[in-house]
């Protein structure tokens, strides 16, 4: 299936906007593209999951 018309130049890739959500003692990363990371107790690990998904360099 084509996501563009023949002869049309491809557009830029959609931007990944990540965020984290806290539920009790767990933190989950999620993205505007629909991706969801696993629930983590370590907040820094959840943030690293989000950064890795978005293609940002890690700490």
N, C-alpha and C positions, 0 to 999 in steps of 0.2 A: 504494500500500500504506500503510495506517495503522500508525504506530508506537505508537498509544495507542487505547484503547477510546472509542467515541462518548460524549460527555458528560464525559470525563475531562480535567482540566486538564493542559496541557503542563507537564512538569517543567523544572528548570533545565538549561541547556546543560551538557554534560560539560566538566569542567575540562581544559585542555591542560597537561600536565606535560612539559616539554621537558628534554632532556639532550644532551650531546655525547659522541661516541665517537672516540677517536684510533686511527688505523690507519697505522702508519708515519709519514710526514710529512704526512698528511692528517687533517682533523678533520671529522666529519659531525654535523649536528644531527638529532635525531629526537624524536618526540612519542608520547605514550600513545595518541593517536587513530590512529596508523599512518603519519602523515606523516613523510617523510624528506627532509632537505635535501641539496643537492649536497655532494660532498667538497670541502673548501677547504684550501689551504695556510695561509691567513691565519686564525688562530684567532679573532680579533675579528670577522671577517666571518661565520664559522660561528655564533658566538654571536649576532650581529645577525640572522641568518636565523631562529634559534630564537625570539628575542624578537619578531620581526616576525610569525611564525606564531602565537605565543601572544597577540598583540595588546598587547604591552607597548610603552611608548614607547622609542624608540631613544636612543642616546647623543647 
